[in-house]
Amino acid sequence: MKTNEDLQKDVQDAIKWEPLLNAAEIGVTAKDGVITLTGIVNSYAKKLEAEDAAKNVAGVKAVVEKIAIHFGNTDKTGDNEIASELLSAFKWSWEVPDDKVKVKVEAGWVTLDGELHWNYQREAAKKAVNNLVGVKGVTNNIRIKTESADEVEKKDIERALVRNWSIDDQNIQVGVLGNRVTLHGTVDSLYQKDQAGRIAWNAPGVWAVDNELVID
């Protein structure tokens, strides 16, 4: 098992490895598998990059993100401009259905609402926000309601988990109740937990996923 110092160094090295990030901008502390990130960056994309880099390090159980975004005096992007650019990005994206996502922008914070059939569409809508200038954060309130009313096939999800190279030997139990999937058990990393959740979301008919996997 890694010490706090070892885990801190691994996360610092992972952040240094990312082209977008300047290691001096991000502070890293580690305690019992929980990583806290602090500092100041000049874009929302960099904030996400630091968080993802930390999540993918073996031994990380949770990430507490306290990174602030400071645009400086060069950026004058207003809320109306952000909303307009985001709606334009949706129109160019084949993954986001036309006129299904509502956008609200307040002081640089983007809120997404609406109802879509697939989680990949929900994720694509959120991803479209990441590189927009002036964005400080995103709240994704988009709901999933599939066209299929059939119950989710538990065995299909279990087989999909086994097929994935990163989690095929993990102790994961799948529960299905109607259109809701629950994942129980243990995995080795936060990355594996996130991957298992994404796989469950890909099953036809899923409206909700409760990812209760524990990182051991």
N, C-alpha and C positions, 0 to 999 in steps of 0.2 A: 504494500500500500504506500502511496506517495505521501511524503510529508507536506505540510503547508508550504514550505519553502520550495520544494520540488515542483509542486503544482503551480505556484505563483510564477516560477521561472518558465515552465512549459507554456503557460498562457501568454506571458510576455513575449516569448519567442514566436508563438503563433501569430500574435498581433504584428510583430515586426515583419513577418513573412508576407503580410497582405500589402499589395502595392498601394492601395488607397491611404494607408494609415502611416502616420508618423508616430513612432513608439513614444516619443516624448510627450505627446498629447494625452496619452491614456495611462492612468494609474491602475495598478492591479493589486488586490489583496486577496488572500486565500485563507479560509478557515473551515476545516472539516468538509471539504468538497464544495463549499460555497464560494464562488468568485464574485467580488465586488469590483465593478469598473467605474472609475471616476475620470474627470478631466473635461476638456472643452474641444469640440470639433466644429468645423465650419459647414457641415452638411449632414442631412439626415442619413444619406447613404453611408457615410463614414461611421455613424453611430451604429447602424445595423451591421456593418462589416466587423466592427469590434465585438459586438455581441455574438455573431455567428462564429467568429474565430475562437472565442472562449468556449462556446458550447461544444465545439468539435474536438476539444482536448480530452483525452482519456483521463478519467478521474474526477471530472467536473460533474457535480450533481445538480447544481442550480447556479444561475447567474443573476446577480442583483445589479441592475444597470442604472447608474447615476450620472451619465454623461450629459453635459449641457451642450446645446448648439448655439454658437455665436457666429452670426453672419458677417459682423463688422459693418462698416459704413458703405460698402460697395453694393450691397444688395438692397434694392428698393421694391422687390416683388410684393405686390399686394394680394389680398385674399381673392379678389375677383380674377386676377391674372392666373393664380394657382388653379382655381376652379375651372377656368376656361381651358388651360393647358391640359388638365386632367381629363376633361370631357373629350377633348380632341384625341388624347392618347387612347381612350376607350374606343373611339370610332375606328382607329387604325389597328386595334387588336382583335384578332379573330377569336380570342378566348373569352372576351367580355361581350355578352349579347347586347344589342342596341337597346338603349332606353330602359335598361333593367336596374341600373345602379344610380342611386341618388347621392349627390355630393354636397356636403356643407363644409365651408372653410371659415374658421374663426381664429384670428391672430396666428395664422400659420398652421393651426392644427386641423387636420382633415378628418371628417367623419363620413364613413360610407354606410349607406343603408340600401335595403332592397331584398329581393328574393331571387335566388338562382337555383339551377338544377344540379350543379356539380361543385364540389369543393375546389377543383382546379380553377374554375372560373372565379370563385371568391378570392383565391390566392393571387390570380392574375390581376384582379382589380386592385388589390393592395399593393402588388409589386409595381404597378404603373405609377404609384405615388413616389416610390423610393428616390428617384433621381431628379425630381422636380426642385428647382431652386426656390428657397423660401419656406419649405415644409419643415415643421418642427416635430411632428408626430402624427400618428394615424390611429383612429379607433375604427375597427372593422365590425360593423353591426349587421353585415349581410347574412341573411338566413339561407339555409339549404332546404329546399323542398323538391324532391325528385318527382319526375313524371310517373315513375313506377310506384304503385301502392303495395307491391309485394314485399314480404318480409325479407330481410337480408339473410343471405346464406352464410352461416357460420363456417362451414367447411371451406368455402371459397376464400375467406379471409385467412383461415389457418394455413391453407396451402400457399397463399401469397406470402405470408410471413416466412414460411420455410424456404421459399424460393429466393428470398433476399439474402445476399451473401453476408451482410453485416449483422443479421439478427436470427439466422436460421437455427442456432443452437441455444437460444435464450429461453428462459422459463416464462412463457407468456400464455395466459389463458384468455380466451375470447368468449365474451358473453353477448347474446343478442336478445333484445326484447323489441319486437316490432321493427321500427326503423332506427333504433338506437343501439350502438355498439359500445361495450365496455371492455377495456383491456386491464387485466390484473396480472401480477407477477413481478419478476425482477429482470432488469437488464444491466449491462455493464457501464453504460454511459448515457448522457443526455442526448447525444446524437442518435443512439439506438431507440430511445424513447420517442423522439420526434419522428424517426423513420417509421416506427410501428404505427404511430398515429396517422401518418400520411397514407400508409398502405390501407388501413381500415377505412379511411375517408374515400378511397378509390373504389370501394365495393358498390355495385349498383344498389340503389334504394336507400343508402345511408343518409339520414337527416341530422344525426348528431353522434359524436364520439366522445366518450368519457375516458380519457387516458389516465388511468390510475396506476401505471407502472412505477415501480420503485427502483431507484438506481442503487445498486449494491457494489 
